[in-house]
Amino acid sequence: MTTGQKIWRAVVEPVFGRISSLIEQRRLRKSFVRPFVKGGRDSVRFYEKGRWMTIEAELMSGSGELDRLIYWRLPLKWNDSGEPLTPDEKERVLREVTAHLDAAGIKWKFRDASPARGV
């Protein structure tokens, strides 16, 4: 890492890190009111009761027929306790996520395999 990059990180990361932290705190507060889904690049987050979990849902850019691949066989765990979801909880969460994607007009499908990382 160059000296310029080190200086840039020293100046910018504290500011954007704090903003990111405030946004996450707001999402956690909002999750006490109602569960919701927040999309990301290769995953989506499901927020509920002050906690969240990440669902691998790969963004399929350049594919006209599909927008997201949801890897439903991967274990789902809550961020706060690391406790895995029961089968009923997992089904409910995946139902909420897919309903969110349907409402947003996002074309998706389930995939059994794990996502390829670092390829």
VMD Tcl script that builds the backbone (N, CA, C; Angstrom):
set m [mol new atoms 357]
animate dup $m
set s [atomselect $m all]
$s set {name element resname resid chain x y z} {
  {N N MET 1 A 0.852 -1.167 0.000}
  {CA C MET 1 A 0.000 0.000 0.000}
  {C C MET 1 A 0.899 1.232 0.000}
  {N N THR 2 A 0.579 2.162 -0.867}
  {CA C THR 2 A 1.396 3.370 -0.966}
  {C C THR 2 A 1.101 4.316 0.195}
  {N N THR 3 A 1.980 5.272 0.365}
  {CA C THR 3 A 1.789 6.262 1.428}
  {C C THR 3 A 0.512 7.058 1.193}
  {N N GLY 4 A 0.244 7.385 -0.059}
  {CA C GLY 4 A -0.991 8.110 -0.388}
  {C C GLY 4 A -2.230 7.327 0.000}
  {N N GLN 5 A -2.210 6.021 -0.248}
  {CA C GLN 5 A -3.346 5.184 0.121}
  {C C GLN 5 A -3.498 5.109 1.632}
  {N N LYS 6 A -2.386 5.024 2.337}
  {CA C LYS 6 A -2.447 4.982 3.798}
  {C C LYS 6 A -3.038 6.264 4.366}
  {N N ILE 7 A -2.613 7.384 3.816}
  {CA C ILE 7 A -3.146 8.676 4.274}
  {C C ILE 7 A -4.633 8.772 3.961}
  {N N TRP 8 A -5.011 8.366 2.746}
  {CA C TRP 8 A -6.414 8.411 2.330}
  {C C TRP 8 A -7.279 7.578 3.281}
  {N N ARG 9 A -6.810 6.370 3.588}
  {CA C ARG 9 A -7.565 5.511 4.494}
  {C C ARG 9 A -7.636 6.100 5.890}
  {N N ALA 10 A -6.569 6.688 6.348}
  {CA C ALA 10 A -6.547 7.269 7.690}
  {C C ALA 10 A -7.535 8.419 7.805}
  {N N VAL 11 A -7.740 9.145 6.710}
  {CA C VAL 11 A -8.641 10.301 6.726}
  {C C VAL 11 A -10.087 9.887 6.457}
  {N N VAL 12 A -10.301 9.041 5.467}
  {CA C VAL 12 A -11.652 8.743 4.994}
  {C C VAL 12 A -12.349 7.645 5.786}
  {N N GLU 13 A -11.642 6.580 6.142}
  {CA C GLU 13 A -12.293 5.453 6.807}
  {C C GLU 13 A -12.993 5.813 8.121}
  {N N PRO 14 A -12.420 6.656 8.981}
  {CA C PRO 14 A -13.149 6.991 10.203}
  {C C PRO 14 A -14.487 7.677 9.927}
  {N N VAL 15 A -14.526 8.518 8.906}
  {CA C VAL 15 A -15.769 9.228 8.581}
  {C C VAL 15 A -16.804 8.257 8.021}
  {N N PHE 16 A -16.430 7.504 6.976}
  {CA C PHE 16 A -17.385 6.606 6.354}
  {C C PHE 16 A -17.706 5.407 7.236}
  {N N GLY 17 A -16.773 4.990 8.056}
  {CA C GLY 17 A -17.038 3.908 9.001}
  {C C GLY 17 A -18.110 4.310 10.003}
  {N N ARG 18 A -18.049 5.542 10.467}
  {CA C ARG 18 A -19.044 6.053 11.418}
  {C C ARG 18 A -20.410 6.178 10.754}
  {N N ILE 19 A -20.445 6.666 9.519}
  {CA C ILE 19 A -21.712 6.782 8.789}
  {C C ILE 19 A -22.319 5.400 8.589}
  {N N SER 20 A -21.489 4.439 8.182}
  {CA C SER 20 A -21.960 3.069 7.983}
  {C C SER 20 A -22.515 2.485 9.280}
  {N N SER 21 A -21.853 2.754 10.389}
  {CA C SER 21 A -22.308 2.268 11.682}
  {C C SER 21 A -23.664 2.873 12.064}
  {N N LEU 22 A -23.848 4.154 11.799}
  {CA C LEU 22 A -25.124 4.815 12.105}
  {C C LEU 22 A -26.256 4.252 11.246}
  {N N ILE 23 A -25.972 3.981 9.992}
  {CA C ILE 23 A -26.979 3.402 9.102}
  {C C ILE 23 A -27.379 2.020 9.604}
  {N N GLU 24 A -26.406 1.219 9.998}
  {CA C GLU 24 A -26.702 -0.125 10.501}
  {C C GLU 24 A -27.510 -0.056 11.801}
  {N N GLN 25 A -27.188 0.867 12.687}
  {CA C GLN 25 A -27.959 1.027 13.923}
  {C C GLN 25 A -29.406 1.397 13.616}
  {N N ARG 26 A -29.613 2.257 12.626}
  {CA C ARG 26 A -30.968 2.653 12.228}
  {C C ARG 26 A -31.738 1.443 11.682}
  {N N ARG 27 A -31.073 0.620 10.883}
  {CA C ARG 27 A -31.730 -0.579 10.344}
  {C C ARG 27 A -32.134 -1.524 11.473}
  {N N LEU 28 A -31.256 -1.705 12.454}
  {CA C LEU 28 A -31.573 -2.594 13.573}
  {C C LEU 28 A -32.759 -2.073 14.381}
  {N N ARG 29 A -32.834 -0.763 14.598}
  {CA C ARG 29 A -33.987 -0.185 15.294}
  {C C ARG 29 A -35.264 -0.399 14.490}
  {N N LYS 30 A -35.174 -0.191 13.191}
  {CA C LYS 30 A -36.327 -0.368 12.302}
  {C C LYS 30 A -36.821 -1.817 12.325}
  {N N SER 31 A -35.914 -2.773 12.513}
  {CA C SER 31 A -36.291 -4.185 12.489}
  {C C SER 31 A -37.159 -4.588 13.678}
  {N N PHE 32 A -37.181 -3.776 14.747}
  {CA C PHE 32 A -38.073 -4.063 15.863}
  {C C PHE 32 A -39.520 -3.758 15.492}
  {N N VAL 33 A -39.708 -2.845 14.546}
  {CA C VAL 33 A -41.056 -2.474 14.114}
  {C C VAL 33 A -41.626 -3.531 13.175}
  {N N ARG 34 A -40.828 -3.940 12.192}
  {CA C ARG 34 A -41.252 -4.963 11.238}
  {C C ARG 34 A -40.018 -5.577 10.584}
  {N N PRO 35 A -40.112 -6.846 10.201}
  {CA C PRO 35 A -38.989 -7.465 9.489}
  {C C PRO 35 A -38.859 -6.863 8.092}
  {N N PHE 36 A -37.635 -6.791 7.581}
  {CA C PHE 36 A -37.444 -6.288 6.224}
  {C C PHE 36 A -36.175 -6.858 5.620}
  {N N VAL 37 A -36.052 -6.685 4.301}
  {CA C VAL 37 A -34.933 -7.213 3.529}
  {C C VAL 37 A -34.176 -6.043 2.925}
  {N N LYS 38 A -32.863 -6.111 2.964}
  {CA C LYS 38 A -31.999 -5.100 2.356}
  {C C LYS 38 A -31.057 -5.808 1.391}
  {N N GLY 39 A -31.069 -5.393 0.136}
  {CA C GLY 39 A -30.256 -6.035 -0.892}
  {C C GLY 39 A -28.824 -5.557 -0.904}
  {N N GLY 40 A -27.961 -6.397 -1.388}
  {CA C GLY 40 A -26.549 -6.089 -1.569}
  {C C GLY 40 A -26.084 -6.670 -2.892}
  {N N ARG 41 A -24.802 -6.695 -3.119}
  {CA C ARG 41 A -24.286 -7.168 -4.402}
  {C C ARG 41 A -24.435 -8.677 -4.559}
  {N N ASP 42 A -23.859 -9.457 -3.664}
  {CA C ASP 42 A -23.923 -10.917 -3.766}
  {C C ASP 42 A -24.670 -11.561 -2.604}
  {N N SER 43 A -25.409 -10.759 -1.896}
  {CA C SER 43 A -26.207 -11.292 -0.790}
  {C C SER 43 A -27.307 -10.284 -0.456}
  {N N VAL 44 A -28.254 -10.739 0.331}
  {CA C VAL 44 A -29.266 -9.851 0.895}
  {C C VAL 44 A -29.270 -10.090 2.394}
  {N N ARG 45 A -29.698 -9.091 3.124}
  {CA C ARG 45 A -29.800 -9.234 4.574}
  {C C ARG 45 A -31.259 -9.176 4.970}
  {N N PHE 46 A -31.601 -10.070 5.877}
  {CA C PHE 46 A -32.929 -10.095 6.460}
  {C C PHE 46 A -32.799 -9.594 7.889}
  {N N TYR 47 A -33.531 -8.540 8.216}
  {CA C TYR 47 A -33.496 -7.927 9.551}
  {C C TYR 47 A -34.801 -8.250 10.279}
  {N N GLU 48 A -34.657 -8.617 11.566}
  {CA C GLU 48 A -35.828 -8.900 12.378}
  {C C GLU 48 A -35.445 -8.823 13.854}
  {N N LYS 49 A -36.247 -8.117 14.637}
  {CA C LYS 49 A -36.091 -8.040 16.093}
  {C C LYS 49 A -34.684 -7.661 16.541}
  {N N GLY 50 A -34.091 -6.686 15.877}
  {CA C GLY 50 A -32.784 -6.185 16.288}
  {C C GLY 50 A -31.617 -7.062 15.905}
  {N N ARG 51 A -31.814 -7.970 14.990}
  {CA C ARG 51 A -30.731 -8.823 14.522}
  {C C ARG 51 A -30.895 -9.049 13.022}
  {N N TRP 52 A -29.882 -9.653 12.420}
  {CA C TRP 52 A -29.933 -9.879 10.985}
  {C C TRP 52 A -29.213 -11.165 10.618}
  {N N MET 53 A -29.447 -11.587 9.386}
  {CA C MET 53 A -28.730 -12.721 8.822}
  {C C MET 53 A -28.485 -12.421 7.357}
  {N N THR 54 A -27.442 -13.015 6.813}
  {CA C THR 54 A -27.098 -12.826 5.413}
  {C C THR 54 A -27.510 -14.060 4.635}
  {N N ILE 55 A -28.198 -13.824 3.528}
  {CA C ILE 55 A -28.602 -14.892 2.616}
  {C C ILE 55 A -27.827 -14.681 1.323}
  {N N GLU 56 A -27.073 -15.683 0.914}
  {CA C GLU 56 A -26.310 -15.581 -0.334}
  {C C GLU 56 A -27.288 -15.535 -1.499}
  {N N ALA 57 A -27.286 -14.426 -2.227}
  {CA C ALA 57 A -28.181 -14.225 -3.369}
  {C C ALA 57 A -27.391 -13.472 -4.428}
  {N N GLU 58 A -26.665 -14.210 -5.211}
  {CA C GLU 58 A -25.721 -13.647 -6.173}
  {C C GLU 58 A -26.419 -12.806 -7.239}
  {N N LEU 59 A -25.891 -11.619 -7.471}
  {CA C LEU 59 A -26.390 -10.727 -8.503}
  {C C LEU 59 A -25.905 -11.237 -9.852}
  {N N MET 60 A -26.830 -11.465 -10.768}
  {CA C MET 60 A -26.503 -12.020 -12.078}
  {C C MET 60 A -26.532 -10.903 -13.122}
  {N N SER 61 A -25.515 -10.074 -13.134}
  {CA C SER 61 A -25.483 -8.971 -14.095}
  {C C SER 61 A -25.183 -9.510 -15.485}
  {N N GLY 62 A -25.842 -8.942 -16.466}
  {CA C GLY 62 A -25.625 -9.349 -17.844}
  {C C GLY 62 A -26.501 -10.505 -18.278}
  {N N SER 63 A -27.212 -11.102 -17.358}
  {CA C SER 63 A -28.115 -12.202 -17.699}
  {C C SER 63 A -29.520 -11.631 -17.847}
  {N N GLY 64 A -30.066 -11.716 -19.030}
  {CA C GLY 64 A -31.386 -11.144 -19.275}
  {C C GLY 64 A -32.523 -11.884 -18.606}
  {N N GLU 65 A -32.365 -13.178 -18.388}
  {CA C GLU 65 A -33.477 -13.956 -17.853}
  {C C GLU 65 A -33.491 -14.064 -16.336}
  {N N LEU 66 A -32.399 -13.703 -15.664}
  {CA C LEU 66 A -32.300 -13.904 -14.229}
  {C C LEU 66 A -31.525 -12.763 -13.576}
  {N N ASP 67 A -32.038 -12.286 -12.434}
  {CA C ASP 67 A -31.363 -11.212 -11.703}
  {C C ASP 67 A -30.604 -11.717 -10.467}
  {N N ARG 68 A -31.150 -12.727 -9.794}
  {CA C ARG 68 A -30.538 -13.239 -8.558}
  {C C ARG 68 A -30.609 -14.760 -8.497}
  {N N LEU 69 A -29.536 -15.357 -7.981}
  {CA C LEU 69 A -29.508 -16.779 -7.631}
  {C C LEU 69 A -29.437 -16.873 -6.117}
  {N N ILE 70 A -30.397 -17.531 -5.510}
  {CA C ILE 70 A -30.432 -17.655 -4.057}
  {C C ILE 70 A -29.917 -19.034 -3.678}
  {N N TYR 71 A -28.845 -19.057 -2.901}
  {CA C TYR 71 A -28.240 -20.312 -2.454}
  {C C TYR 71 A -28.907 -20.726 -1.145}
  {N N TRP 72 A -29.971 -21.489 -1.246}
  {CA C TRP 72 A -30.814 -21.784 -0.102}
  {C C TRP 72 A -30.301 -22.919 0.770}
  {N N ARG 73 A -29.362 -23.702 0.306}
  {CA C ARG 73 A -28.860 -24.825 1.113}
  {C C ARG 73 A -27.758 -24.400 2.088}
  {N N LEU 74 A -27.239 -23.203 1.940}
  {CA C LEU 74 A -26.214 -22.735 2.868}
  {C C LEU 74 A -26.842 -22.517 4.244}
  {N N PRO 75 A -26.093 -22.774 5.315}
  {CA C PRO 75 A -26.660 -22.573 6.651}
  {C C PRO 75 A -26.909 -21.085 6.923}
  {N N LEU 76 A -28.039 -20.804 7.525}
  {CA C LEU 76 A -28.381 -19.431 7.904}
  {C C LEU 76 A -28.253 -19.296 9.413}
  {N N LYS 77 A -27.549 -18.235 9.842}
  {CA C LYS 77 A -27.323 -18.002 11.270}
  {C C LYS 77 A -27.611 -16.546 11.594}
  {N N TRP 78 A -28.120 -16.316 12.797}
  {CA C TRP 78 A -28.327 -14.948 13.266}
  {C C TRP 78 A -26.985 -14.334 13.617}
  {N N ASN 79 A -26.832 -13.048 13.348}
  {CA C ASN 79 A -25.553 -12.374 13.598}
  {C C ASN 79 A -25.234 -12.240 15.075}
  {N N ASP 80 A -26.237 -12.065 15.907}
  {CA C ASP 80 A -25.977 -11.773 17.318}
  {C C ASP 80 A -25.574 -13.009 18.125}
  {N N SER 81 A -26.175 -14.150 17.835}
  {CA C SER 81 A -25.902 -15.342 18.626}
  {C C SER 81 A -25.123 -16.406 17.858}
  {N N GLY 82 A -25.131 -16.299 16.531}
  {CA C GLY 82 A -24.490 -17.327 15.717}
  {C C GLY 82 A -25.307 -18.613 15.668}
  {N N GLU 83 A -26.504 -18.546 16.225}
  {CA C GLU 83 A -27.369 -19.714 16.305}
  {C C GLU 83 A -28.037 -19.976 14.950}
  {N N PRO 84 A -27.976 -21.221 14.473}
  {CA C PRO 84 A -28.603 -21.532 13.188}
  {C C PRO 84 A -30.126 -21.474 13.283}
  {N N LEU 85 A -30.749 -21.188 12.169}
  {CA C LEU 85 A -32.202 -21.130 12.118}
  {C C LEU 85 A -32.785 -22.531 12.119}
  {N N THR 86 A -33.954 -22.646 12.706}
  {CA C THR 86 A -34.685 -23.905 12.622}
  {C C THR 86 A -35.229 -24.020 11.196}
  {N N PRO 87 A -35.604 -25.215 10.769}
  {CA C PRO 87 A -36.174 -25.354 9.423}
  {C C PRO 87 A -37.389 -24.454 9.186}
  {N N ASP 88 A -38.248 -24.292 10.206}
  {CA C ASP 88 A -39.414 -23.414 10.057}
  {C C ASP 88 A -39.001 -21.956 9.898}
  {N N GLU 89 A -38.022 -21.512 10.703}
  {CA C GLU 89 A -37.523 -20.138 10.587}
  {C C GLU 89 A -36.893 -19.911 9.217}
  {N N LYS 90 A -36.116 -20.880 8.766}
  {CA C LYS 90 A -35.456 -20.749 7.468}
  {C C LYS 90 A -36.484 -20.616 6.353}
  {N N GLU 91 A -37.522 -21.428 6.402}
  {CA C GLU 91 A -38.576 -21.363 5.387}
  {C C GLU 91 A -39.265 -20.004 5.408}
  {N N ARG 92 A -39.554 -19.501 6.608}
  {CA C ARG 92 A -40.214 -18.195 6.737}
  {C C ARG 92 A -39.332 -17.073 6.205}
  {N N VAL 93 A -38.038 -17.115 6.535}
  {CA C VAL 93 A -37.107 -16.083 6.075}
  {C C VAL 93 A -36.979 -16.109 4.558}
  {N N LEU 94 A -36.817 -17.305 3.994}
  {CA C LEU 94 A -36.704 -17.398 2.536}
  {C C LEU 94 A -37.997 -16.948 1.859}
  {N N ARG 95 A -39.137 -17.215 2.476}
  {CA C ARG 95 A -40.418 -16.741 1.938}
  {C C ARG 95 A -40.472 -15.210 1.949}
  {N N GLU 96 A -39.998 -14.603 3.041}
  {CA C GLU 96 A -39.972 -13.127 3.136}
  {C C GLU 96 A -39.040 -12.527 2.080}
  {N N VAL 97 A -37.864 -13.137 1.915}
  {CA C VAL 97 A -36.887 -12.635 0.948}
  {C C VAL 97 A -37.440 -12.741 -0.471}
  {N N THR 98 A -38.012 -13.897 -0.811}
  {CA C THR 98 A -38.525 -14.067 -2.172}
  {C C THR 98 A -39.739 -13.175 -2.420}
  {N N ALA 99 A -40.561 -12.938 -1.402}
  {CA C ALA 99 A -41.683 -12.005 -1.550}
  {C C ALA 99 A -41.170 -10.594 -1.815}
  {N N HIS 100 A -40.096 -10.216 -1.127}
  {CA C HIS 100 A -39.488 -8.900 -1.348}
  {C C HIS 100 A -38.966 -8.782 -2.783}
  {N N LEU 101 A -38.279 -9.816 -3.251}
  {CA C LEU 101 A -37.750 -9.792 -4.618}
  {C C LEU 101 A -38.880 -9.751 -5.639}
  {N N ASP 102 A -39.938 -10.520 -5.410}
  {CA C ASP 102 A -41.091 -10.502 -6.317}
  {C C ASP 102 A -41.737 -9.119 -6.366}
  {N N ALA 103 A -41.901 -8.503 -5.190}
  {CA C ALA 103 A -42.519 -7.171 -5.129}
  {C C ALA 103 A -41.678 -6.127 -5.850}
  {N N ALA 104 A -40.360 -6.327 -5.851}
  {CA C ALA 104 A -39.456 -5.383 -6.529}
  {C C ALA 104 A -39.302 -5.705 -8.019}
  {N N GLY 105 A -39.946 -6.782 -8.481}
  {CA C GLY 105 A -39.849 -7.153 -9.883}
  {C C GLY 105 A -38.515 -7.783 -10.263}
  {N N ILE 106 A -37.861 -8.377 -9.288}
  {CA C ILE 106 A -36.556 -9.004 -9.514}
  {C C ILE 106 A -36.777 -10.483 -9.832}
  {N N LYS 107 A -36.200 -10.933 -10.938}
  {CA C LYS 107 A -36.317 -12.332 -11.344}
  {C C LYS 107 A -35.257 -13.142 -10.602}
  {N N TRP 108 A -35.672 -14.205 -9.935}
  {CA C TRP 108 A -34.775 -14.994 -9.107}
  {C C TRP 108 A -35.089 -16.468 -9.265}
  {N N LYS 109 A -34.149 -17.297 -8.793}
  {CA C LYS 109 A -34.411 -18.726 -8.655}
  {C C LYS 109 A -33.473 -19.272 -7.583}
  {N N PHE 110 A -33.878 -20.411 -7.005}
  {CA C PHE 110 A -33.052 -21.078 -6.010}
  {C C PHE 110 A -31.967 -21.893 -6.702}
  {N N ARG 111 A -30.850 -22.034 -6.015}
  {CA C ARG 111 A -29.756 -22.865 -6.506}
  {C C ARG 111 A -29.247 -23.690 -5.334}
  {N N ASP 112 A -28.982 -24.961 -5.582}
  {CA C ASP 112 A -28.538 -25.863 -4.519}
  {C C ASP 112 A -27.078 -25.694 -4.160}
  {N N ALA 113 A -26.244 -25.453 -5.140}
  {CA C ALA 113 A -24.785 -25.418 -4.929}
  {C C ALA 113 A -24.370 -24.159 -4.177}
  {N N SER 114 A -23.176 -24.183 -3.637}
  {CA C SER 114 A -22.587 -23.014 -2.988}
  {C C SER 114 A -22.062 -22.054 -4.034}
  {N N PRO 115 A -22.035 -20.750 -3.719}
  {CA C PRO 115 A -21.481 -19.796 -4.676}
  {C C PRO 115 A -19.975 -19.990 -4.840}
  {N N ALA 116 A -19.493 -19.766 -6.044}
  {CA C ALA 116 A -18.049 -19.849 -6.309}
  {C C ALA 116 A -17.395 -18.567 -5.826}
  {N N ARG 117 A -16.438 -18.674 -4.947}
  {CA C ARG 117 A -15.740 -17.502 -4.404}
  {C C ARG 117 A -14.313 -17.483 -4.920}
  {N N GLY 118 A -13.839 -16.307 -5.268}
  {CA C GLY 118 A -12.443 -16.135 -5.647}
  {C C GLY 118 A -12.088 -16.725 -7.003}
  {N N VAL 119 A -13.071 -16.843 -7.872}
  {CA C VAL 119 A -12.809 -17.405 -9.208}
  {C C VAL 119 A -12.494 -16.290 -10.164}
}
mol reanalyze $m
mol bondsrecalc $m
mol representation Tube
mol addrep $m
